[in-house]
């Protein structure tokens, strides 16, 4: 799969594709159903399949976005696994926001030369979201591309959506989230140096770099970590470490791996969330925090033992 950053990097072999447009945060089963339609149509027409997306997400640009289910790199990896040929990513900024309906359609027809487009009938685009599904249908008639209305996938009689998955994760309903995602919820990131405080608390941790990304979970969890020599079990904390003096508004993901003593700085790992143990809380001091961590480890070990009895 190829990632194209900006319309200026469109090459002749990218043109004439079948596309869909959206955030596709989480790449859940609803998204996967859409992508299957895109791939089937592209195969029928013998052209590339393309997802058109924006970074940052438009809601992030306007300052009122929920936590992401997946970072851009995670989305790209998932899309590649699903067999999408191209990801065209636009930087969402004032220039992109100000595109008129005609300019947006011109980009689809002149720059990308789409052959078919898959969007929902509630899709809006252009400056102040002034363009809609009917504008695309009209453009399709003029420029000879097909526009297909996407139908919603439901789970337990409710629409599968990124919002609903976030709600399931917040409630600790990981099985429900997994059903809608088509895989367990996870966060992938690089292990970076921390303050080494975990060692003094009896639980050395690997700190996972989140950058500006805010995870869709917070609290203490039983987790499995992939990307090392094998899969390890452990306890993860996602939050701002309120007990420590360095407490910050920027969330941190820390993982204590059971029966593990390797150096993993610089490695990229996947943290798979299995069970919520408790909320993050501010303790009176480090001794109380140390006791709580030991209890978290006991709870997590008991969970994994019950799940995989020896």
KARA-V117691 format. One record per backbone hydrogen bond with DSSP energy under -1.0 kcal/mol. CO is the residue of the C=O (numbers start at 1). NH is the residue of the N-H. If there is no record, write none. Layout:
co;nh
CO;NH
CO;NH
This chain:
co;nh
2;87
4;89
6;9
7;10
11;14
17;115
17;116
18;50
19;118
20;52
24;27
28;32
29;33
30;34
31;35
32;36
33;37
34;38
35;39
36;40
37;41
38;42
39;43
40;44
41;45
42;46
42;47
48;18
49;86
50;20
51;88
52;22
53;90
55;92
57;61
58;62
59;64
71;75
72;76
73;77
74;78
75;79
76;80
77;81
78;82
79;84
80;83
85;2
86;51
87;4
88;53
89;6
90;55
93;97
94;98
96;99
99;127
100;104
101;105
102;106
103;107
104;108
105;109
106;110
106;111
107;112
108;114
112;16
115;146
116;19
117;148
119;150
120;123
125;131
126;129
127;130
131;125
132;136
133;137
134;138
135;139
136;140
137;141
138;142
139;143
140;144
140;145
146;117
148;119
153;160
155;158
158;155
161;165
162;166
163;167
164;168
165;169
166;170
167;171
168;173
169;172
172;174
173;177
174;178
175;179
176;180
177;181
178;182
180;29
185;273
187;271
189;269
190;209
191;266
197;201
198;203
199;202
206;255
207;192
210;213
219;238
220;277
220;278
221;236
222;274
222;275
223;234
224;272
225;232
226;270
232;225
233;258
234;223
235;256
236;221
237;254
238;219
239;252
240;248
241;244
244;247
252;239
253;208
254;237
255;206
256;235
264;267
267;191
269;189
270;226
271;187
272;224
275;222
278;220
285;289
286;290
287;291
288;292
289;293
290;294
291;295
292;296
293;297
294;298
295;299
296;300
297;301
298;302
299;303
300;304
301;305
302;306
303;307
304;308
